[in-house]
Amino acid sequence: MLKPIIILLLVLTALTTFSVALNVTSIDKCPTLIPRNPPTDVNDLRVDDIKVIGALGDSVTAGLGIKGFNKSPNIIGNLLSAIQEYRGLSYSAGGDEDAFTIANYIKHYQPNLLGSSVGQRTKRFEICIWANAFLFLGDNCFASNDGFHDQLNAALSSATAMNLDKELNYLIKTMKSMRSIDYENDWKMINIQIGSNDMCDSCKESYQDRASSERYGEYVEAAVDKIHTNIPRVIVNLIGNYNISGVFPLTANYPDYCAIRNDGSGNGCACASTPEGLDKMKKLNIAYDRKLIAISNKYKKINSKSFAVIYQHNRYDLPNFSMEFFSTLDCFHPSLKGHQWTSKVIWNQIFVPESQKPNLLLFDENETIHCPSNSDRIITY
């Protein structure tokens, strides 16, 4: 009789331990997973199976504005702080030590992870906005990546969905050139978030067609198709657009919070200055996310064992948001706390089916991080 009681106590202890470790404040508090042989089916992937991480996107993924605006008497210091991309802290692919990022969460389980961006660099002035401003230049974005800092974070500030192909060319070339990567056999994750600049530019006459939901969907789908064709063993993580139309009414209530407002003046968000523009962005936001979901659903039907596309919700409850989410640079880009929180809510969704994912997200800097167990898989359905 004693033996069954002991077994029961051991089981209860194990369950109690698991429940305590299920959600934590820092990934280093999560227990590691029991090693296993790499799977041959993308639907059997655990996070420790991911050996390579990459990212496509715009200035958010590039880490622009994370540290805010340095309001020191040093004018040069202020200017430099305003144009820094903190690639190593980017929620999507940052790899700086102790940074709260999706890449570092994976690295906790897979210490040999390759591809995460590091450090900071000055934003390139030959940015995409100059190329995108003229129809005859097509998608020949003049921006360039810095292989040392960027690694496989191919995001470019001011990029639109049209520029994904250029970013992907850099990512594929760089991935193939990294000797430590087994290009054919290593499992890879590529995070994609794009669309804010498309929405902002949709009020410009020369942009209206390229910013339509139809063209947006075509650009993103073409990028996903190119990944499918050219990169073996990969899972594409499509991340929804946050509803930026709600950002401007919210931040307008805090006129002294940031240094420069991205409110439609200069090279800012062209649609932000009128109610009609805000309404247009709101509708495009919904339409863009529907396109992302449709792309994800398209690839669910092909039943591939080496390729999958997943979608993560990213719609924010902005009327109830804290200003701490936003950078003091421009009240538009996420701050360090914003990136940290985003990394958690996107990471947590990776392990739950579509029916259980939150439709509306409320900023909470104390958001916890899910610790996947040995039985947890990256949900591909």
C-alpha positions as CSV (number, residue, x, y, z in Angstrom):
1,M,0.0,0.0,0.0
2,L,2.9,2.3,0.7
3,K,4.3,2.1,-2.8
4,P,1.2,3.5,-4.6
5,I,1.0,6.4,-2.1
6,I,4.7,7.3,-2.8
7,I,4.0,7.2,-6.5
8,L,1.0,9.4,-6.1
9,L,3.0,11.9,-4.1
10,L,5.7,12.0,-6.7
11,V,3.1,12.6,-9.4
12,L,1.5,15.4,-7.5
13,T,4.8,17.0,-6.8
14,A,5.7,16.9,-10.4
15,L,2.4,18.5,-11.4
16,T,2.8,21.2,-8.8
17,T,6.3,21.9,-10.0
18,F,5.2,22.1,-13.6
19,S,2.3,24.5,-12.8
20,V,4.7,26.8,-10.9
21,A,7.1,26.9,-13.8
22,L,4.4,27.2,-16.5
23,N,4.5,31.1,-16.5
24,V,7.5,33.0,-15.3
25,T,8.8,36.5,-15.2
26,S,12.1,35.7,-17.0
27,I,12.9,32.9,-19.4
28,D,15.9,31.8,-17.4
29,K,13.5,30.5,-14.8
30,C,12.1,28.0,-17.2
31,P,13.3,24.4,-17.0
32,T,15.2,23.2,-20.0
33,L,13.8,20.4,-22.2
34,I,15.0,16.8,-22.4
35,P,17.2,16.5,-25.5
36,R,15.8,14.5,-28.4
37,N,16.6,13.8,-32.1
38,P,15.6,16.6,-34.5
39,P,12.1,15.8,-35.9
40,T,11.5,15.3,-39.6
41,D,8.0,16.8,-39.5
42,V,7.4,20.6,-39.1
43,N,4.2,19.7,-37.1
44,D,6.4,18.0,-34.5
45,L,8.6,21.0,-33.8
46,R,9.6,22.1,-30.3
47,V,11.3,25.4,-29.7
48,D,14.7,23.7,-29.0
49,D,14.5,22.2,-32.5
50,I,14.9,25.7,-34.0
51,K,18.6,26.3,-34.9
52,V,18.3,29.5,-37.0
53,I,16.1,32.6,-36.6
54,G,15.6,35.4,-39.1
55,A,13.2,38.4,-39.4
56,L,11.7,40.6,-42.1
57,G,10.0,43.9,-41.4
58,D,10.4,47.7,-40.9
59,S,11.8,50.0,-38.3
60,V,10.0,48.2,-35.4
61,T,11.8,45.0,-36.1
62,A,15.0,47.0,-36.8
63,G,14.7,48.4,-33.2
64,L,14.4,52.1,-34.0
65,G,13.5,54.3,-31.0
66,I,13.8,51.6,-28.4
67,K,15.9,53.7,-26.0
68,G,13.8,56.8,-26.7
69,F,15.1,60.3,-27.0
70,N,18.1,61.4,-24.9
71,K,17.0,64.8,-23.5
72,S,20.4,65.9,-22.5
73,P,21.9,69.4,-23.2
74,N,24.2,67.7,-25.8
75,I,22.5,68.4,-29.1
76,I,24.6,65.9,-31.0
77,G,23.9,63.3,-28.4
78,N,20.2,63.9,-28.9
79,L,20.4,63.6,-32.6
80,L,22.4,60.4,-32.4
81,S,19.9,58.8,-30.0
82,A,17.1,59.6,-32.4
83,I,18.6,57.6,-35.3
84,Q,19.8,54.5,-33.5
85,E,18.5,51.1,-34.3
86,Y,18.8,48.8,-31.3
87,R,18.8,45.6,-33.2
88,G,19.9,43.5,-30.3
89,L,16.8,44.5,-28.3
90,S,14.2,44.0,-31.1
91,Y,11.4,41.8,-29.8
92,S,11.4,39.7,-33.0
93,A,15.1,38.7,-33.5
94,G,17.3,40.6,-30.9
95,G,20.1,38.6,-29.4
96,D,21.7,41.0,-26.8
97,E,22.4,39.2,-23.6
98,D,19.5,39.2,-21.2
99,A,17.2,40.9,-23.7
100,F,13.5,39.9,-23.6
101,T,13.1,38.7,-27.2
102,I,11.7,35.8,-29.1
103,A,15.2,34.9,-30.2
104,N,16.5,34.8,-26.7
105,Y,13.6,32.7,-25.5
106,I,14.4,30.1,-28.1
107,K,18.1,30.4,-27.3
108,H,17.3,29.4,-23.7
109,Y,16.3,26.0,-25.0
110,Q,18.7,26.0,-28.0
111,P,22.0,27.6,-26.9
112,N,23.4,27.1,-30.4
113,L,20.8,29.3,-32.1
114,L,22.1,31.4,-35.0
115,G,20.9,34.5,-36.7
116,S,19.8,36.9,-34.0
117,S,20.8,40.5,-34.4
118,V,23.1,42.2,-31.9
119,G,24.0,45.7,-30.6
120,Q,23.0,49.0,-32.2
121,R,23.8,50.9,-35.3
122,T,22.9,54.2,-36.9
123,K,19.9,54.1,-39.1
124,R,20.8,54.2,-42.8
125,F,19.8,57.5,-44.4
126,E,19.5,55.8,-47.8
127,I,16.3,54.4,-46.4
128,C,13.4,52.9,-48.3
129,I,11.2,55.9,-48.1
130,W,13.2,57.7,-50.8
131,A,12.9,54.8,-53.2
132,N,9.3,54.2,-52.4
133,A,8.4,57.8,-53.0
134,F,8.8,57.5,-56.8
135,L,6.9,55.0,-58.9
136,F,9.6,54.5,-61.4
137,L,12.0,53.1,-58.8
138,G,9.7,50.2,-58.1
139,D,10.9,48.1,-55.2
140,N,14.6,49.1,-55.5
141,C,14.8,50.2,-51.9
142,F,18.2,52.0,-51.4
143,A,18.6,50.8,-47.8
144,S,21.3,48.3,-47.0
145,N,21.8,45.8,-44.2
146,D,24.8,45.6,-41.9
147,G,25.7,41.9,-41.7
148,F,27.7,42.3,-38.4
149,H,24.8,43.8,-36.4
150,D,21.8,42.6,-38.4
151,Q,22.8,39.0,-38.9
152,L,19.6,37.5,-40.2
153,N,17.4,40.4,-39.0
154,A,16.8,41.8,-42.5
155,A,14.3,44.5,-41.5
156,L,14.9,48.0,-42.9
157,S,13.6,51.2,-41.5
158,S,10.8,52.8,-43.6
159,A,10.2,49.5,-45.4
160,T,6.8,48.6,-46.8
161,A,5.5,45.2,-47.9
162,M,6.9,46.0,-51.4
163,N,10.4,45.8,-50.0
164,L,10.1,42.3,-48.5
165,D,11.7,40.8,-51.6
166,K,14.9,42.9,-51.2
167,E,15.1,42.0,-47.5
168,L,14.6,38.3,-48.3
169,N,17.4,38.4,-50.9
170,Y,19.8,39.6,-48.1
171,L,18.5,37.0,-45.7
172,I,18.9,34.1,-48.1
173,K,22.3,35.1,-49.2
174,T,23.5,35.7,-45.7
175,M,22.0,32.5,-44.3
176,K,23.8,30.5,-47.0
177,S,27.1,32.2,-46.3
178,M,27.1,31.4,-42.5
179,R,29.3,28.4,-42.2
180,S,27.8,27.2,-38.9
181,I,24.4,26.8,-40.5
182,D,23.4,23.5,-42.1
183,Y,21.3,25.2,-44.7
184,E,19.6,22.0,-45.9
185,N,18.9,20.4,-42.5
186,D,18.7,22.9,-39.7
187,W,15.1,24.0,-38.7
188,K,14.5,27.7,-39.1
189,M,12.0,30.3,-37.9
190,I,11.4,33.6,-39.8
191,N,9.4,36.2,-38.1
192,I,7.6,38.7,-40.4
193,Q,5.8,41.9,-39.3
194,I,5.2,44.6,-41.9
195,G,2.4,47.0,-42.8
196,S,2.6,50.1,-40.6
197,N,4.3,52.2,-43.3
198,D,1.9,50.9,-45.9
199,M,-1.0,52.1,-43.8
200,C,0.6,55.5,-43.1
201,D,1.4,56.1,-46.8
202,S,-2.0,55.0,-48.1
203,C,-3.2,58.6,-48.1
204,K,-0.5,59.7,-50.6
205,E,-1.8,59.6,-54.1
206,S,1.2,57.8,-55.5
207,Y,0.9,55.1,-52.8
208,Q,-2.8,54.3,-52.9
209,D,-2.5,51.3,-55.2
210,R,0.6,49.8,-53.5
211,A,-1.0,50.3,-50.1
212,S,-4.3,48.5,-50.9
213,S,-5.0,45.3,-49.1
214,E,-4.9,43.4,-52.4
215,R,-1.3,44.6,-53.2
216,Y,-0.2,44.2,-49.6
217,G,-1.4,40.6,-49.6
218,E,0.4,40.0,-52.9
219,Y,3.7,41.3,-51.6
220,V,3.6,39.3,-48.4
221,E,2.4,36.1,-50.2
222,A,5.2,36.5,-52.7
223,A,7.7,36.7,-49.9
224,V,6.3,33.6,-48.2
225,D,6.3,31.7,-51.5
226,K,9.9,32.7,-52.0
227,I,10.8,31.3,-48.6
228,H,8.9,28.1,-49.4
229,T,10.8,27.7,-52.6
230,N,14.3,28.7,-51.4
231,I,14.7,27.9,-47.7
232,P,14.5,24.3,-46.5
233,R,12.9,23.3,-43.2
234,V,11.4,26.5,-42.1
235,I,8.4,27.8,-40.2
236,V,7.2,31.3,-41.1
237,N,5.7,33.3,-38.2
238,L,3.4,36.0,-39.5
239,I,2.8,38.7,-36.9
240,G,-0.3,40.9,-37.2
241,N,-0.2,44.7,-37.4
242,Y,-1.0,46.7,-34.4
243,N,-3.9,49.1,-35.0
244,I,-1.8,52.3,-35.4
245,S,-4.9,54.4,-36.2
246,G,-5.6,54.4,-32.5
247,V,-2.1,55.4,-31.5
248,F,-2.5,59.1,-32.6
249,P,-5.6,60.0,-30.6
250,L,-4.2,58.2,-27.5
251,T,-0.7,59.9,-27.6
252,A,-2.2,63.3,-28.4
253,N,-3.3,63.4,-24.8
254,Y,0.3,63.5,-23.7
255,P,1.9,66.4,-25.7
256,D,5.1,66.5,-23.6
257,Y,5.8,62.7,-23.7
258,C,7.9,62.5,-26.8
259,A,10.4,64.7,-28.7
260,I,9.0,64.5,-32.2
261,R,5.5,63.5,-33.1
262,N,4.9,61.1,-36.1
263,D,1.7,62.9,-36.9
264,G,1.7,63.6,-40.6
265,S,4.2,66.4,-40.7
266,G,7.5,66.0,-42.7
267,N,8.1,62.3,-43.4
268,G,5.7,61.2,-40.7
269,C,2.5,59.2,-41.0
270,A,0.6,60.9,-43.8
271,C,-2.8,59.5,-42.8
272,A,-2.5,60.6,-39.2
273,S,-3.5,64.2,-39.6
274,T,-7.2,63.8,-40.6
275,P,-10.2,61.8,-39.3
276,E,-10.6,60.3,-42.8
277,G,-7.0,59.2,-42.8
278,L,-7.3,57.5,-39.4
279,D,-10.4,55.7,-40.6
280,K,-8.6,54.5,-43.7
281,M,-5.8,53.1,-41.7
282,K,-8.3,51.4,-39.3
283,K,-9.9,49.6,-42.2
284,L,-6.6,48.7,-43.8
285,N,-5.4,47.3,-40.6
286,I,-8.3,44.8,-40.5
287,A,-7.9,44.0,-44.2
288,Y,-4.2,43.5,-43.9
289,D,-4.6,41.0,-41.0
290,R,-7.2,39.1,-43.0
291,K,-4.7,38.7,-45.8
292,L,-2.1,37.4,-43.3
293,I,-4.6,34.9,-42.0
294,A,-5.5,33.8,-45.5
295,I,-1.8,33.3,-46.4
296,S,-1.4,31.1,-43.3
297,N,-4.6,29.1,-44.1
298,K,-3.3,28.6,-47.7
299,Y,-0.2,26.8,-46.5
300,K,-2.1,24.7,-43.9
301,K,-3.8,23.1,-46.9
302,I,-0.6,21.9,-48.6
303,N,0.2,19.5,-45.7
304,S,4.0,19.9,-46.0
305,K,6.3,18.2,-43.6
306,S,9.1,20.7,-44.0
307,F,7.3,24.1,-44.2
308,A,4.6,25.8,-42.2
309,V,3.1,29.3,-41.8
310,I,1.5,30.4,-38.6
311,Y,-0.2,33.7,-37.6
312,Q,-0.1,35.6,-34.3
313,H,-2.7,38.2,-33.3
314,N,-1.3,41.6,-32.5
315,R,-4.3,43.9,-32.0
316,Y,-4.0,46.2,-29.0
317,D,-6.6,47.6,-26.7
318,L,-5.2,51.1,-27.3
319,P,-7.8,53.2,-25.5
320,N,-6.6,51.5,-22.3
321,F,-2.9,51.4,-23.1
322,S,-0.1,52.8,-21.0
323,M,2.2,55.4,-22.6
324,E,5.1,53.4,-21.4
325,F,4.6,51.2,-24.4
326,F,5.7,54.0,-26.7
327,S,9.1,55.5,-27.4
328,T,9.8,59.0,-26.1
329,L,11.4,59.5,-29.5
330,D,8.1,59.9,-31.5
331,C,5.1,58.4,-29.6
332,F,4.9,55.8,-32.4
333,H,7.6,53.2,-32.2
334,P,7.6,50.8,-29.2
335,S,9.8,51.6,-26.3
336,L,12.1,49.0,-24.6
337,K,9.1,48.0,-22.4
338,G,7.0,47.8,-25.5
339,H,9.4,45.5,-27.2
340,Q,9.7,43.3,-24.1
341,W,5.9,43.0,-23.7
342,T,5.4,42.3,-27.4
343,S,8.0,39.5,-27.3
344,K,6.0,37.8,-24.5
345,V,2.6,38.0,-26.0
346,I,3.8,36.8,-29.4
347,W,5.8,34.0,-27.8
348,N,2.9,32.9,-25.7
349,Q,0.7,32.5,-28.7
350,I,3.1,30.2,-30.4
351,F,2.0,27.3,-28.2
352,V,-1.8,27.7,-28.4
353,P,-4.2,26.9,-31.2
354,E,-6.0,29.7,-33.1
355,S,-9.2,29.3,-31.1
356,Q,-7.4,30.1,-27.8
357,K,-5.4,33.1,-29.0
358,P,-6.4,36.5,-27.6
359,N,-8.2,38.8,-30.0
360,L,-7.3,42.0,-28.1
361,L,-4.1,42.6,-26.2
362,L,-3.7,44.9,-23.2
363,F,-0.2,46.2,-22.3
364,D,1.1,44.9,-19.1
365,E,4.8,45.2,-18.4
366,N,4.4,42.3,-15.8
367,E,3.2,39.9,-18.5
368,T,4.6,36.5,-17.8
369,I,6.4,34.1,-20.2
370,H,5.1,30.6,-21.0
371,C,7.6,27.8,-20.3
372,P,7.0,25.1,-22.9
373,S,7.2,21.5,-21.6
374,N,8.6,18.5,-23.3
375,S,5.2,17.8,-24.8
376,D,4.6,21.3,-26.1
377,R,4.9,21.9,-29.8
378,I,4.9,25.0,-32.0
379,I,1.2,25.0,-33.0
380,T,0.9,24.8,-36.8
381,Y,-2.8,24.3,-37.2
